[in-house]
């Protein structure tokens, strides 16, 4: 399905996407281009500012937010592969730049920023894709996408319409994976305990892969699954939709 008129959108790759999951960005670009979207990639991207913000460095986070506003000023839409980074831009960026010359621009950036599944379903109105993957899939609700952006249906609408994919219920699907950015570094024992519960639930479903829409959750769960020697793989939604064969781990 192709939109009736051309749509322009800019990809905000995020730190983890750039350094650890560049293939997710490639998958997003391919998916959007198939739908007739003109995808742009503003150069000079760095961080959304969330790690700084969560660690209490609000002045430094505001400087990052100011830079983002300038980088994406000309984009009609901004697409983000991680719910956490999308939440930062949409909800905390405007607050950080309140009462500054960039306040209106920060609100404008927030209004046009979408996590990728939201953009596909809410903006492009597309829920049906053809994917080569066949098997059982469990979906993990990342904390910021679910509680920050109040989004749980868009990814499920897409997964539920995929031929050859059986969605299985994940016990505790709305519970944290234990990453939480710097939380996993400050409190590794707590993070590990939370992750172990999550992975036990994932493996109990019999799923071939667990799908998420946040690079932080994918990194956390992938690491844990690998250490357990599990056959289950953690996969970004965009990778699943774009996979020419079985999705890569």
C-alpha positions as CSV (number, residue, x, y, z in Angstrom):
1,X,0.0,0.0,0.0
2,X,1.3,3.5,-1.0
3,X,0.1,6.8,0.4
4,X,-2.0,8.8,-2.1
5,X,0.5,11.7,-2.0
6,X,4.3,11.7,-1.3
7,X,5.2,12.0,2.4
8,X,8.6,13.3,3.6
9,X,10.0,12.1,6.9
10,X,13.4,12.3,8.7
11,X,14.9,9.4,10.6
12,X,16.2,10.1,14.1
13,X,18.5,7.1,14.5
14,X,19.2,7.5,18.3
15,X,22.5,6.5,20.0
16,X,21.8,2.8,20.4
17,X,20.5,2.6,16.9
18,X,23.6,4.3,15.5
19,X,26.1,2.3,17.5
20,X,24.5,-1.1,18.1
21,X,21.4,-1.5,15.8
22,X,22.2,0.3,12.5
23,X,20.4,-2.5,10.7
24,X,17.1,-1.4,12.3
25,X,17.5,2.0,10.7
26,X,18.2,0.4,7.4
27,X,15.0,-1.7,7.8
28,X,13.0,1.4,8.6
29,X,14.2,3.2,5.6
30,X,13.4,0.3,3.3
31,X,10.0,-0.1,4.8
32,X,9.1,3.5,4.4
33,X,10.4,3.7,0.9
34,X,8.3,0.8,-0.1
35,X,5.3,2.8,1.1
36,X,6.3,5.8,-1.0
37,X,7.8,7.9,1.8
38,X,10.7,10.1,1.0
39,X,13.2,9.4,3.9
40,X,15.7,12.0,4.9
41,X,18.6,11.7,7.3
42,X,19.9,14.9,8.8
43,X,23.6,14.7,9.5
44,X,25.2,15.6,12.7
45,X,22.8,13.6,14.9
46,X,23.9,12.7,18.4
47,X,21.7,11.9,21.4
48,X,18.1,12.7,22.4
49,X,19.4,13.8,25.8
50,X,17.6,11.1,27.8
51,X,20.6,9.7,29.6
52,X,21.6,13.2,30.7
53,X,18.0,14.0,31.7
54,X,17.6,10.8,33.8
55,X,20.9,11.5,35.6
56,X,19.9,15.0,36.6
57,X,21.9,17.0,34.1
58,X,19.0,19.0,32.9
59,X,21.1,21.9,31.6
60,X,23.1,19.7,29.4
61,X,20.0,17.8,28.3
62,X,18.5,21.2,27.3
63,X,21.5,21.9,25.1
64,X,21.0,18.6,23.4
65,X,17.3,19.4,22.9
66,X,18.2,22.7,21.4
67,X,20.4,21.1,18.9
68,X,17.7,18.5,17.9
69,X,15.2,21.3,17.3
70,X,17.6,22.9,14.8
71,X,18.6,19.6,13.1
72,X,15.0,18.6,12.5
73,X,13.4,22.0,11.9
74,X,12.7,21.3,8.2
75,X,11.3,17.8,8.6
76,X,7.5,17.4,8.2
77,X,7.7,14.2,10.3
78,X,10.4,12.7,12.5
79,X,10.5,8.9,12.9
80,X,12.2,7.3,15.9
81,X,13.0,3.6,16.3
82,X,12.9,3.7,20.1
83,X,9.9,4.6,22.3
84,X,12.1,6.0,25.0
85,X,13.8,8.5,22.7
86,X,10.5,9.4,21.1
87,X,9.1,10.1,24.6
88,X,12.1,12.3,25.4
89,X,11.6,14.4,22.4
90,X,7.8,14.6,22.7
91,X,7.4,15.1,26.5
92,X,10.6,16.3,28.1
93,X,12.2,18.4,25.2
94,X,9.4,21.1,25.3
95,X,9.8,21.3,29.1
96,X,13.5,21.7,29.0
97,X,13.2,24.6,26.5
98,X,10.2,26.3,28.1
99,X,10.7,30.0,28.4
100,X,13.5,30.0,25.8
101,X,13.6,31.3,22.2
102,X,13.3,27.7,21.1
103,X,10.1,26.9,23.0
104,X,7.7,27.0,20.1
105,X,10.1,25.0,17.9
106,X,10.5,22.4,20.6
107,X,6.7,22.0,20.8
108,X,6.6,21.7,17.0
109,X,9.2,19.0,17.0
110,X,7.3,17.1,19.7
111,X,4.1,17.3,17.6
112,X,5.6,15.8,14.5
113,X,7.7,13.1,16.2
114,X,6.5,9.5,16.1
115,X,7.8,6.1,17.2
116,X,7.9,4.0,14.0
117,X,4.9,1.7,14.7
118,X,2.8,4.8,15.5
119,X,3.9,6.5,12.2
120,X,3.0,3.4,10.2
121,X,-0.4,2.9,11.8
122,X,-1.5,6.4,12.9
123,X,-0.1,8.5,10.0
124,X,0.3,6.2,7.0
125,X,-2.8,4.1,8.1
126,X,-0.9,0.9,7.2
127,X,-1.3,-2.2,9.2
128,X,-0.8,-5.0,6.7
129,X,2.7,-6.0,5.6
130,X,4.2,-9.0,3.9
131,X,7.1,-10.6,5.8
132,X,9.1,-13.7,5.1
133,X,9.3,-14.7,8.8
134,X,7.1,-17.6,9.9
135,X,6.7,-18.6,13.5
136,X,5.5,-17.7,17.0
137,X,6.1,-14.1,18.2
138,X,5.7,-12.6,21.7
139,X,5.5,-8.8,22.1
140,X,7.2,-6.9,24.9
141,X,5.8,-3.5,25.8
142,X,8.7,-1.2,26.5
143,X,8.1,1.1,29.4
144,X,8.4,4.5,27.7
145,X,6.3,3.5,24.7
146,X,3.6,2.0,26.9
147,X,3.5,4.4,29.8
148,X,5.1,7.5,28.3
149,X,3.5,7.5,24.8
150,X,0.5,5.4,25.9
151,X,1.0,3.1,22.9
152,X,0.2,-0.6,23.0
153,X,-2.0,-1.2,20.0
154,X,0.0,0.0,17.0
155,X,2.7,-2.7,17.1
156,X,0.0,-5.4,17.9
157,X,-2.1,-4.3,15.0
158,X,0.8,-4.8,12.6
159,X,1.9,-8.1,14.1
160,X,-1.7,-9.4,14.2
161,X,-2.1,-8.9,10.5
162,X,1.1,-10.7,9.5
163,X,0.5,-13.9,7.6
164,X,2.5,-16.8,9.0
165,X,3.0,-15.2,12.4
166,X,1.3,-16.5,15.5
167,X,1.2,-14.0,18.3
168,X,1.4,-15.6,21.7
169,X,0.5,-14.0,25.0
170,X,3.6,-12.9,27.0
171,X,3.0,-13.0,30.8
172,X,4.1,-9.7,32.2
173,X,4.3,-8.2,28.8
174,X,3.9,-4.7,30.4
175,X,6.6,-5.3,33.0
176,X,10.1,-3.7,32.6
177,X,13.0,-5.7,31.1
178,X,15.3,-4.2,33.7
179,X,17.4,-2.0,31.4
180,X,16.2,1.5,32.3
181,X,19.3,3.1,30.7
182,X,21.7,4.0,33.5
183,X,19.5,2.2,36.0
184,X,21.1,-1.1,34.8
185,X,24.5,0.3,35.6
186,X,23.7,1.8,38.9
187,X,21.7,-1.2,40.2
188,X,23.0,-4.2,38.2
189,X,21.7,-6.8,40.7
190,X,18.1,-5.4,40.5
191,X,18.4,-5.1,36.8
192,X,19.5,-8.7,36.4
193,X,16.7,-10.0,38.6
194,X,14.1,-8.1,36.6
195,X,15.6,-9.4,33.4
196,X,15.6,-13.0,34.6
197,X,11.9,-12.9,35.3
198,X,11.2,-11.4,31.9
199,X,13.3,-14.0,30.0
200,X,11.6,-16.8,31.9
201,X,8.3,-15.5,30.8
202,X,9.5,-15.1,27.2
203,X,10.8,-18.7,27.0
204,X,7.7,-20.1,28.6
205,X,5.6,-18.8,25.7
206,X,7.4,-21.1,23.2
207,X,7.9,-18.1,21.0
208,X,10.6,-18.1,18.3
209,X,11.3,-14.4,18.9
210,X,10.4,-11.6,21.2
211,X,9.6,-8.3,19.4
212,X,10.1,-4.8,20.9
213,X,10.1,-1.3,19.7
214,X,13.0,0.0,21.8
215,X,16.7,-0.6,21.3
216,X,17.4,-0.5,25.0
217,X,15.0,-3.4,25.7
218,X,16.4,-5.3,22.7
219,X,20.0,-4.9,23.9
220,X,19.0,-6.0,27.4
221,X,17.0,-9.0,26.4
222,X,19.4,-10.1,23.6
223,X,22.3,-10.1,26.0
224,X,20.3,-12.2,28.5
225,X,19.0,-14.6,26.0
226,X,22.5,-15.2,24.6
227,X,24.0,-15.8,28.0
228,X,21.2,-18.4,28.7
229,X,22.0,-20.1,25.4
230,X,18.3,-19.6,24.4
231,X,17.0,-20.3,21.0
232,X,14.7,-17.2,21.3
233,X,15.8,-14.0,19.6
234,X,15.0,-10.4,20.4
235,X,14.0,-8.5,17.3
236,X,12.9,-5.0,16.5
237,X,9.5,-4.8,14.8
238,X,11.1,-3.1,11.7
239,X,13.5,-6.0,11.3
240,X,10.8,-8.5,11.5
241,X,8.8,-6.7,8.8
242,X,11.8,-6.3,6.6
243,X,13.5,-9.6,7.1
244,X,14.2,-11.5,3.8
245,X,14.4,-14.7,5.9
246,X,14.5,-15.5,9.6
247,X,15.1,-12.2,11.5
248,X,18.6,-11.7,12.6
249,X,19.4,-11.9,16.3
